[in-house]
Amino acid sequence: MVPRTLPVALSDDVGLPVDIDDDRLDSPAVLVDLDVVDANIERYQAFANRQGLALRPHSKTHKSVTVAERQLAAGAVGITVSGASEALAMTAGGVRDVLVAYPLVGRRKLERIAPLVRRAAGDGITVSLVADSSEVVQGYCELARSTGRTIPVLVEVDTGMNRVGADPAAAVKLAEEVARSQGLEFRGVMTHAGHSHDASDELGIEAVGRQEAMVMGGVREDLEAAGLDVRVVSAGSSITSAYLTAADGITEIRPGTYVYNDLRTLGRHACTPDALAATVLATVVSTSGRRVTIDAGSKTLTPTKDATYGHGHLRHRPGVVFTRLSEEHGVMDARDDLPMPSVGDKVQVLPIHVCVWMDLQAEVYGVRGGRVVQRIAVDAMRHSL
Ligand SMILES: Cc1ncc(COP(=O)(O)O)c(C=O)c1O
């Protein structure tokens, strides 16, 4: 549900389709090219099918039930979410299998997810949780006791990102603790090798991906040698999935960004320019000399910066580059030999990190052939609890 108290760029009384340069479409607005989204979903699903891997896309990128439905219709086995409230938003929209890929710590988190856990089995919904410590396992035991349900749990393993995750050498002990805990069912292991973003080139990314595969394959062997049933080995992001195979012992991949892509995935060789689906539609609000100022600043584009692309990149206007952002202003310089944009012109900004954009939008606009054809609710906007 779009929180209707928030202003949106296209009011409800405007019938679709609408040209993206129609002045009833306010800016800044996030546009999503649906032909590109469809192609991205199909390409990744075909890759997973070819590799014999299940695909469980991370909804942190789109935060939208509508987009999750497209991924599931294409063959995804379920959806990954980053927390309790995102799990609630996705299941409220009809998603029937969610992996909460974040250790839930604290009473409020567990209380928040408890109603979903309680009704899940009866409603044919699977909610799996992840743990990387005994403390987290104890919290889940209490959740299982208070809800009277059996909870599937994956042990999270650190494959080098050094963010969360048990040391691979400690995975068997933690898995055994889960397996013998009343109310918990040991389902398998998962990891996220997000340090692939730090690799300097394609070979470095491949090395991170292969390390992820080898560590997870090794952990699986250790678990099976200890007599544990390992049904799920979940790994792989938009950047590293290309380097994982079922032969490594991996069963499932969880890319998120691939659905829209951004300049980070482009810069990490995980997509081509034609796979960039999302832009911010912005309006030139002021010019002076070679300075061009648009109505999208850090509160829309976020302060995220990339070594290659800075604050972002204008589509089809390569000579106009960001120099700085204030909260509501994006300030750019236009190259001397190019025609200056005029006040009122529309431009489209490509994202550095598209997932953080989506968190700031109540709805985004699905575009085909230059026309808005669909309002897409960002159901899990600001659902970080
Ligand atoms: C736990 C987890 N799994 C999967 C992903 C998906 O990664 P990407 O968006 O790079 O595909 C993320 C992204 O941060 C994550 O944190």
The ligand as an SDF file (V2000), in Angstrom:
LIG
                    3D

 16 16  0  0  0  0  0  0  0  0999 V2000
   22.3450  -10.6210    2.7710 C   0  0  0  0  0  0  0  0  0  0  0  0
   22.2900  -10.1230    1.3520 C   0  0  0  0  0  0  0  0  0  0  0  0
   21.9610  -10.9730    0.3810 N   0  0  0  0  0  0  0  0  0  0  0  0
   21.8880  -10.5660   -0.9070 C   0  0  0  0  0  0  0  0  0  0  0  0
   22.1640   -9.2600   -1.2660 C   0  0  0  0  0  0  0  0  0  0  0  0
   22.0500   -8.8420   -2.7090 C   0  0  0  0  0  0  0  0  0  0  0  0
   23.1990   -8.2190   -3.1930 O   0  0  0  0  0  0  0  0  0  0  0  0
   23.1760   -7.4210   -4.5940 P   0  0  0  0  0  0  0  0  0  0  0  0
   22.1850   -6.3370   -4.4250 O   0  0  0  0  0  0  0  0  0  0  0  0
   24.5660   -6.9440   -4.7700 O   0  0  0  0  0  0  0  0  0  0  0  0
   22.7610   -8.3910   -5.6160 O   0  0  0  0  0  0  0  0  0  0  0  0
   22.5230   -8.3440   -0.2690 C   0  0  0  0  0  0  0  0  0  0  0  0
   22.8520   -6.9550   -0.6150 C   0  0  0  0  0  0  0  0  0  0  0  0
   23.2700   -6.1390    0.1510 O   0  0  0  0  0  0  0  0  0  0  0  0
   22.5750   -8.7840    1.0710 C   0  0  0  0  0  0  0  0  0  0  0  0
   22.9080   -7.9460    2.0650 O   0  0  0  0  0  0  0  0  0  0  0  0
  1  2  1  0
  2  3  1  0
  2 15  2  0
  3  4  2  0
  4  5  1  0
  5  6  1  0
  5 12  2  0
  6  7  1  0
  7  8  1  0
  8  9  2  0
  8 10  1  0
  8 11  1  0
 12 13  1  0
 12 15  1  0
 13 14  2  0
 15 16  1  0
M  END
$$$$
